[in-house]
Amino acid sequence: MKALTQYGRMAEKHWREHRPQMVRELEASGQLHAMLLEAEEKTKDEMIGLTRQFRNQGLSPQQAHDRAWEMVRENYILLPPES
């Protein structure tokens, strides 16, 4: 089983706290680890593209990374809480 990166670990912590029902369902179906890997992969891919785009617009590497993270983090990692 592939180890999670910082994004996957962050997603798992956040999901367990804010999306417990989703986590229970994913664990019951044996899909939690696969979904965490997918979340980190999609996050990484989008971060690379956006960071490159922001660097081309003249932002520093740190500024580009930070802006990309702000745009991507809620898509896959920091999901909204369950209602």
Backbone as JSON, one array per atom type, in Angstrom:
{
  "sequence": "MKALTQYGRMAEKHWREHRPQMVRELEASGQLHAMLLEAEEKTKDEMIGLTRQFRNQGLSPQQAHDRAWEMVRENYILLPPES",
  "N": [[0.84, -1.18, 0.0], [0.61, 2.13, -0.93], [2.25, 4.84, 0.67], [0.86, 7.71, 2.29], [1.2, 11.16, 1.39], [1.97, 14.45, 2.71], [-0.35, 15.84, 1.97], [-2.29, 13.82, 1.75], [-2.33, 12.86, 4.38], [-3.18, 15.16, 5.7], [-5.71, 15.42, 4.55], [-6.94, 13.06, 5.52], [-6.98, 13.52, 8.31], [-8.57, 15.84, 8.41], [-10.94, 14.93, 7.14], [-11.75, 12.88, 8.91], [-12.4, 14.38, 11.12], [-14.31, 16.27, 10.17], [-15.91, 14.99, 8.3], [-17.12, 12.49, 9.21], [-19.08, 10.5, 8.65], [-18.77, 10.01, 5.9], [-16.15, 9.01, 5.96], [-16.54, 6.67, 7.48], [-18.16, 5.22, 5.68], [-16.41, 4.98, 3.48], [-14.36, 3.51, 4.68], [-15.76, 1.17, 5.33], [-16.27, 0.17, 2.81], [-13.75, -0.31, 1.99], [-12.37, 1.66, 0.65], [-11.15, 3.97, 1.58], [-8.31, 4.55, 1.74], [-7.62, 4.58, -0.97], [-9.16, 6.73, -1.9], [-8.01, 8.82, -0.46], [-5.45, 8.81, -1.58], [-6.14, 9.53, -4.18], [-7.18, 12.1, -3.72], [-4.86, 13.45, -2.86], [-3.27, 13.21, -5.14], [-4.74, 14.57, -7.15], [-4.76, 17.09, -5.99], [-2.01, 17.67, -5.95], [-1.45, 17.66, -8.73], [-3.06, 19.81, -9.68], [-1.95, 21.86, -8.17], [0.65, 22.03, -9.22], [0.19, 22.94, -11.87], [-1.16, 25.41, -11.41], [0.72, 26.77, -9.83], [2.83, 27.05, -11.63], [1.55, 28.69, -13.52], [1.1, 31.02, -11.98], [3.73, 31.71, -11.38], [4.6, 32.39, -13.91], [3.22, 34.72, -14.15], [4.67, 36.41, -12.63], [4.85, 36.12, -9.86], [6.57, 35.29, -6.81], [8.2, 32.11, -6.03], [7.18, 31.2, -3.51], [4.91, 32.83, -3.16], [3.43, 32.04, -5.38], [3.0, 29.32, -4.83], [1.52, 29.54, -2.43], [-0.78, 30.93, -3.27], [-1.81, 29.1, -5.13], [-2.36, 26.93, -3.41], [-4.37, 28.06, -1.8], [-6.42, 28.15, -3.67], [-6.88, 25.49, -4.36], [-7.09, 23.77, -2.13], [-9.64, 23.29, -0.91], [-10.96, 21.78, -2.73], [-10.31, 19.04, -2.7], [-8.98, 18.28, -0.33], [-9.59, 19.8, 2.12], [-12.48, 19.36, 2.66], [-15.92, 20.5, 2.81], [-17.77, 20.53, 5.94], [-19.87, 17.78, 6.97], [-23.44, 17.9, 6.89]],
  "CA": [[0.0, 0.0, 0.0], [1.4, 3.36, -1.07], [2.15, 5.74, 1.82], [0.28, 9.01, 2.03], [2.04, 12.34, 1.53], [1.4, 15.43, 3.64], [-1.72, 16.16, 1.54], [-3.16, 12.7, 2.12], [-2.45, 12.84, 5.85], [-4.01, 16.31, 6.05], [-7.08, 15.08, 4.16], [-7.49, 12.06, 6.44], [-7.26, 14.18, 9.58], [-9.71, 16.74, 8.21], [-12.13, 14.13, 6.86], [-12.18, 12.18, 10.13], [-13.0, 15.36, 12.03], [-15.42, 17.01, 9.6], [-16.72, 14.13, 7.42], [-17.03, 11.15, 9.8], [-19.95, 9.53, 7.95], [-18.09, 9.67, 4.65], [-15.0, 8.17, 6.31], [-17.07, 5.34, 7.85], [-18.6, 4.55, 4.46], [-15.23, 4.62, 2.7], [-13.68, 2.42, 5.39], [-16.59, -0.04, 5.2], [-16.13, -0.35, 1.45], [-12.33, -0.52, 1.71], [-11.94, 2.66, -0.33], [-10.61, 5.19, 2.19], [-6.93, 4.82, 1.34], [-7.62, 4.91, -2.41], [-9.71, 8.08, -2.04], [-7.0, 9.75, 0.04], [-4.42, 8.89, -2.61], [-6.7, 10.29, -5.29], [-7.26, 13.51, -3.3], [-3.54, 14.07, -2.87], [-2.79, 13.25, -6.52], [-5.43, 15.66, -7.84], [-4.26, 18.33, -5.4], [-0.64, 17.88, -6.45], [-1.5, 18.0, -10.16], [-3.58, 21.17, -9.83], [-0.97, 22.78, -7.58], [1.76, 22.2, -10.17], [-0.26, 23.79, -12.97], [-1.43, 26.77, -10.94], [1.97, 27.39, -9.39], [3.54, 27.44, -12.85], [0.82, 29.82, -14.08], [1.35, 32.2, -11.15], [5.14, 32.08, -11.56], [4.67, 33.07, -15.2], [2.63, 36.05, -13.95], [5.63, 37.21, -11.91], [4.88, 35.89, -8.42], [7.7, 34.5, -6.29], [7.81, 30.72, -5.83], [6.34, 31.06, -2.32], [3.62, 33.46, -3.43], [2.72, 31.19, -6.35], [2.57, 28.13, -4.1], [0.47, 29.9, -1.48], [-2.01, 31.25, -4.0], [-2.34, 27.84, -5.68], [-2.91, 26.17, -2.28], [-5.64, 28.69, -1.43], [-7.42, 27.84, -4.68], [-7.08, 24.05, -4.55], [-7.22, 22.99, -0.89], [-11.0, 22.89, -0.57], [-11.49, 20.88, -3.76], [-10.06, 17.63, -2.42], [-8.39, 18.04, 0.99], [-10.37, 20.41, 3.19], [-13.87, 19.31, 2.23], [-16.84, 21.13, 3.77], [-18.31, 19.59, 6.93], [-21.16, 17.15, 6.7], [-24.54, 18.62, 7.56]],
  "C": [[0.88, 1.24, 0.0], [1.16, 4.28, 0.14], [1.58, 7.08, 1.39], [1.33, 10.11, 2.19], [1.38, 13.28, 2.54], [-0.04, 15.78, 3.26], [-2.69, 15.05, 1.95], [-3.38, 12.62, 3.62], [-3.33, 14.0, 6.33], [-5.48, 16.02, 5.72], [-7.69, 14.09, 5.14], [-7.85, 12.7, 7.78], [-8.51, 15.06, 9.47], [-11.0, 15.95, 7.99], [-12.65, 13.44, 8.11], [-12.88, 13.14, 11.09], [-14.29, 15.94, 11.47], [-16.35, 16.19, 8.7], [-16.76, 12.69, 7.94], [-17.91, 10.1, 9.1], [-19.3, 9.08, 6.65], [-16.92, 8.72, 4.92], [-15.48, 6.77, 6.68], [-17.48, 4.55, 6.61], [-17.41, 4.11, 3.61], [-14.46, 3.48, 3.36], [-14.44, 1.11, 5.23], [-16.45, -0.68, 3.82], [-14.68, -0.6, 1.07], [-11.74, 0.5, 0.76], [-11.26, 3.89, 0.26], [-9.21, 5.51, 1.68], [-6.87, 5.24, -0.14], [-8.14, 6.33, -2.63], [-8.73, 9.13, -1.53], [-5.87, 9.91, -0.97], [-4.89, 9.72, -3.79], [-6.77, 11.79, -4.95], [-5.88, 14.17, -3.35], [-2.99, 14.17, -4.29], [-3.42, 14.41, -7.28], [-4.95, 17.01, -7.3], [-2.88, 18.66, -5.95], [-0.65, 18.33, -7.91], [-1.99, 19.43, -10.38], [-2.61, 22.21, -9.28], [0.17, 23.06, -8.55], [1.35, 23.17, -11.28], [-0.49, 25.23, -12.54], [-0.16, 27.49, -10.49], [2.76, 27.87, -10.6], [2.88, 28.68, -13.47], [1.11, 31.1, -13.29], [2.81, 32.66, -11.24], [5.3, 32.85, -12.86], [4.08, 34.48, -15.12], [3.52, 36.94, -13.07], [5.64, 37.04, -10.4], [6.13, 35.1, -8.03], [7.26, 33.05, -6.14], [6.88, 30.53, -4.62], [4.96, 31.65, -2.54], [2.78, 32.59, -4.37], [2.18, 29.94, -5.66], [1.4, 28.46, -3.18], [-0.85, 30.2, -2.18], [-2.63, 29.98, -4.59], [-3.0, 27.01, -4.57], [-4.27, 26.74, -1.87], [-6.76, 28.31, -2.41], [-7.8, 26.36, -4.71], [-7.51, 23.31, -3.28], [-8.63, 22.51, -0.58], [-11.64, 21.99, -1.62], [-11.39, 19.42, -3.36], [-9.63, 17.35, -0.99], [-9.31, 18.52, 2.1], [-11.83, 20.51, 2.77], [-14.78, 19.97, 3.26], [-17.4, 20.09, 4.73], [-19.63, 18.97, 6.47], [-22.24, 17.91, 7.45], [-25.28, 17.71, 8.52]]
}
